[in-house]
Amino acid sequence: MIGVERIWRINWLWLAGLAALFVMAGLYMYRYIDDTEAAKTVFLAKNMGGGNLITQVDTRGERIIALTFDDGPDPRFTPDVLDILAKKEVKATFFVIGESAERFPGLVEQAILEGHEIENHTYSHPELDQREPVSFYEELIRCERVIHRVTGRSPSYFRPPKRLYNNEVVKTAQLNGYQVVLWTVAMENKNDRTVKDVVKRVMKKVKPGAIILAHDGTLNRSLTIRALPVLIDELHKQGYRLVTLKELMAYQGD
């Protein structure tokens, strides 16, 4: 016969293994690395409507959207983005990398002076779903301090790099006063080769209350720079007004 102690030990090991699986699932349930349309649909279905994550806002049909940029400031691309936005009279939101903001504070200051918003995209752009919560806290707060030092303002929104995060990242961000904001559609896609490709794909997915993601740093963003004015013109033709994230998010309280 199997002794009671052995049965207890087997059950304990089984429960420990099950708990480990749940922990791993919790850590990776929000990984978004599959770029297929099916994966995107599943991801949005799981996260839409929750209070923790924002991918779009219900504007009750009003044709407004938020244009956001990640991974800057970058002297190769951010000045061009700012020039285009100024010419098109569009205000946008920049999720900056803290260490880049430290290196190029003038670009951040210019964005603020021209009416754009500056938000938190971590200090060093790590893959947050693989980091301990305390490390993420340091990333979050260090970037926040850089933004405050350069702009005199504190950020309100946080976007995880590469859309990689876990439950602890979301909780830590919220405990520090941040709303976690993702996006509805991204300008960049590995399958796009031309400006026409970019504009056609984005316009197919955009809707009232959408959040558009673009990038102004890290990788080569030359296609984004070429497509940006064309996309803005097309959005205006369709009756959309481009606003800052804070203005778009104001609809949540209505």
C-alpha positions as CSV (number, residue, x, y, z in Angstrom):
1,M,0.0,0.0,0.0
2,I,1.1,3.5,-0.7
3,G,1.6,5.4,2.6
4,V,-0.3,8.5,3.5
5,E,2.9,10.5,3.5
6,R,3.8,9.3,0.0
7,I,0.3,10.2,-1.3
8,W,0.6,13.6,0.2
9,R,4.0,14.1,-1.4
10,I,2.7,13.0,-4.8
11,N,-0.3,15.4,-4.5
12,W,2.0,18.2,-3.4
13,L,4.3,17.7,-6.4
14,W,1.3,17.6,-8.7
15,L,-0.1,20.8,-7.3
16,A,3.3,22.5,-7.4
17,G,3.7,21.6,-11.1
18,L,0.2,22.9,-11.8
19,A,0.9,26.1,-10.1
20,A,4.1,26.5,-12.1
21,L,2.1,26.1,-15.3
22,F,-0.4,28.8,-14.2
23,V,2.5,31.2,-13.3
24,M,4.0,30.6,-16.8
25,A,0.7,31.2,-18.4
26,G,0.3,34.4,-16.4
27,L,3.7,35.6,-17.5
28,Y,3.1,34.9,-21.2
29,M,-0.6,35.3,-21.7
30,Y,-0.1,38.8,-23.1
31,R,2.8,38.1,-25.4
32,Y,2.0,39.4,-28.9
33,I,4.7,38.2,-31.3
34,D,2.6,36.5,-33.9
35,D,1.8,39.0,-36.7
36,T,-0.9,37.0,-38.4
37,E,-4.4,38.6,-38.6
38,A,-5.9,35.6,-36.7
39,A,-3.5,36.3,-33.8
40,K,-4.3,39.9,-33.7
41,T,-8.1,39.1,-33.7
42,V,-7.7,36.8,-30.8
43,F,-5.5,39.2,-28.9
44,L,-8.0,42.1,-29.3
45,A,-10.9,39.8,-28.4
46,K,-9.2,38.9,-25.1
47,N,-8.3,42.5,-24.2
48,M,-11.0,44.7,-25.6
49,G,-13.5,46.0,-23.0
50,G,-11.2,45.4,-20.0
51,G,-10.3,48.3,-17.8
52,N,-6.7,47.4,-17.7
53,L,-5.8,47.8,-21.4
54,I,-6.8,50.3,-24.0
55,T,-6.7,49.5,-27.7
56,Q,-9.4,52.0,-28.8
57,V,-12.0,54.3,-27.3
58,D,-15.7,54.4,-27.8
59,T,-16.4,57.9,-29.3
60,R,-20.0,57.0,-30.1
61,G,-19.3,57.4,-33.8
62,E,-17.4,60.7,-33.7
63,R,-14.7,60.4,-36.2
64,I,-11.6,61.2,-34.1
65,I,-8.5,59.1,-33.7
66,A,-5.2,59.4,-31.9
67,L,-1.9,59.2,-33.7
68,T,0.9,57.9,-31.5
69,F,4.7,57.4,-32.0
70,D,7.0,55.0,-30.1
71,D,10.8,54.6,-29.7
72,G,11.9,58.2,-30.1
73,P,13.3,60.7,-29.9
74,D,15.7,59.9,-32.7
75,P,17.5,62.7,-34.7
76,R,17.2,60.6,-37.9
77,F,13.4,60.6,-37.9
78,T,11.7,62.7,-35.1
79,P,12.5,66.1,-36.8
80,D,10.8,64.9,-40.0
81,V,7.8,63.6,-38.0
82,L,7.5,67.0,-36.2
83,D,7.8,68.9,-39.5
84,I,5.0,66.8,-41.1
85,L,2.7,67.2,-38.1
86,A,3.3,70.9,-38.1
87,K,2.5,71.3,-41.8
88,K,-0.6,69.2,-41.4
89,E,-1.6,70.9,-38.2
90,V,-1.9,67.6,-36.3
91,K,-1.2,67.0,-32.7
92,A,0.2,63.6,-31.7
93,T,1.4,61.6,-28.7
94,F,5.0,60.4,-28.3
95,F,5.9,57.4,-26.1
96,V,9.5,58.1,-25.6
97,I,12.4,55.9,-24.5
98,G,13.9,57.5,-21.4
99,E,17.6,57.1,-22.3
100,S,16.9,58.6,-25.8
101,A,15.1,61.5,-24.2
102,E,18.2,62.1,-22.1
103,R,20.4,62.1,-25.1
104,F,18.2,64.3,-27.3
105,P,16.2,66.5,-24.9
106,G,15.8,69.3,-27.5
107,L,13.6,67.1,-29.6
108,V,11.3,66.3,-26.6
109,E,11.2,70.0,-25.8
110,Q,10.3,70.9,-29.4
111,A,7.4,68.3,-29.3
112,I,6.0,69.9,-26.1
113,L,6.3,73.4,-27.5
114,E,4.4,72.3,-30.6
115,G,1.5,71.0,-28.6
116,H,2.3,67.2,-28.6
117,E,2.1,64.9,-25.6
118,I,5.0,63.0,-24.1
119,E,4.4,59.6,-22.5
120,N,6.3,56.7,-20.9
121,H,7.8,53.9,-23.0
122,T,10.3,52.7,-20.4
123,Y,13.9,53.8,-19.9
124,S,15.8,51.3,-22.0
125,H,13.1,49.5,-24.1
126,P,13.4,46.0,-22.5
127,E,11.1,43.0,-23.1
128,L,9.0,43.4,-20.0
129,D,7.3,40.0,-20.0
130,Q,10.7,38.5,-19.1
131,R,11.6,40.9,-16.3
132,E,10.9,40.9,-12.6
133,P,8.4,43.5,-11.4
134,V,11.0,45.4,-9.5
135,S,13.1,45.8,-12.7
136,F,10.0,47.1,-14.5
137,Y,9.4,49.6,-11.7
138,E,12.9,50.9,-12.1
139,E,12.3,51.2,-15.9
140,L,9.0,53.0,-15.4
141,I,10.1,55.5,-12.8
142,R,13.5,56.2,-14.4
143,C,11.8,57.2,-17.6
144,E,9.2,59.2,-15.7
145,R,11.9,61.2,-14.0
146,V,13.6,62.0,-17.3
147,I,10.3,63.2,-18.8
148,H,9.6,65.4,-15.9
149,R,13.1,66.8,-15.9
150,V,12.9,67.7,-19.6
151,T,9.3,68.8,-19.9
152,G,8.3,69.8,-16.3
153,R,5.3,67.4,-16.7
154,S,4.6,63.9,-15.5
155,P,3.3,61.3,-18.0
156,S,-0.1,59.6,-17.5
157,Y,0.1,56.8,-20.0
158,F,2.4,53.8,-20.4
159,R,3.0,51.6,-23.5
160,P,5.0,48.4,-23.1
161,P,7.8,48.0,-25.7
162,K,6.9,45.5,-28.5
163,R,3.5,44.9,-26.9
164,L,5.2,42.5,-24.5
165,Y,3.9,42.5,-20.9
166,N,2.4,40.4,-18.1
167,N,0.0,40.8,-15.2
168,E,2.6,42.3,-12.9
169,V,3.6,44.9,-15.5
170,V,0.0,46.1,-15.8
171,K,-0.5,46.1,-12.0
172,T,2.7,47.9,-11.3
173,A,1.9,50.6,-14.0
174,Q,-1.6,51.1,-12.5
175,L,-0.2,51.3,-8.9
176,N,2.0,54.1,-10.1
177,G,-0.9,56.1,-11.7
178,Y,-0.5,54.9,-15.3
179,Q,-3.1,53.8,-17.8
180,V,-1.7,51.1,-20.1
181,V,-2.4,52.0,-23.7
182,L,-1.8,49.8,-26.7
183,W,-3.2,50.4,-30.2
184,T,-5.7,49.5,-32.8
185,V,-3.5,49.4,-35.9
186,A,0.2,50.0,-36.6
187,M,1.6,51.8,-39.5
188,E,4.6,49.5,-39.7
189,N,4.1,46.0,-41.1
190,K,6.8,43.7,-42.4
191,N,4.7,42.9,-45.5
192,D,4.4,46.5,-46.6
193,R,6.8,47.7,-49.3
194,T,5.3,50.9,-50.5
195,V,3.5,54.0,-49.2
196,K,0.4,52.7,-50.9
197,D,0.6,49.4,-49.0
198,V,0.9,51.3,-45.7
199,V,-2.0,53.6,-46.3
200,K,-4.3,51.0,-47.7
201,R,-3.8,48.6,-44.8
202,V,-4.2,51.3,-42.1
203,M,-7.3,52.8,-43.7
204,K,-8.9,49.4,-43.9
205,K,-8.7,48.9,-40.1
206,V,-9.1,52.5,-38.8
207,K,-12.4,53.4,-37.2
208,P,-13.8,56.1,-34.9
209,G,-11.9,56.0,-31.6
210,A,-8.9,54.1,-33.1
211,I,-5.3,54.5,-31.8
212,I,-2.7,54.4,-34.6
213,L,0.8,53.3,-33.7
214,A,3.8,54.6,-35.6
215,H,7.5,54.8,-34.8
216,D,10.0,57.6,-35.0
217,G,13.1,55.8,-33.8
218,T,15.3,52.7,-33.2
219,L,14.9,51.0,-36.7
220,N,14.8,52.5,-40.2
221,R,11.6,54.5,-40.3
222,S,12.0,56.0,-43.7
223,L,8.8,54.3,-45.1
224,T,6.9,55.6,-42.2
225,I,8.1,59.1,-42.9
226,R,7.1,58.9,-46.5
227,A,3.7,57.4,-45.7
228,L,2.8,59.7,-42.8
229,P,1.7,62.8,-44.8
230,V,-0.2,60.6,-47.3
231,L,-2.0,58.8,-44.5
232,I,-2.9,62.0,-42.7
233,D,-4.4,63.5,-45.9
234,E,-6.4,60.3,-46.5
235,L,-7.7,60.4,-42.9
236,H,-8.7,64.0,-43.3
237,K,-10.5,63.2,-46.6
238,Q,-12.5,60.5,-44.7
239,G,-13.6,63.1,-42.1
240,Y,-11.3,62.0,-39.3
241,R,-9.8,64.5,-36.8
242,L,-6.5,63.5,-35.3
243,V,-6.1,64.3,-31.6
244,T,-3.8,63.7,-28.7
245,L,-4.2,60.6,-26.7
246,K,-5.4,62.6,-23.7
247,E,-8.1,64.2,-25.8
248,L,-9.3,60.8,-27.1
249,M,-9.3,59.3,-23.7
250,A,-11.5,62.0,-22.4
251,Y,-14.4,60.2,-24.1
252,Q,-14.0,57.3,-21.5
253,G,-15.5,59.5,-18.8
254,D,-18.5,60.6,-20.8
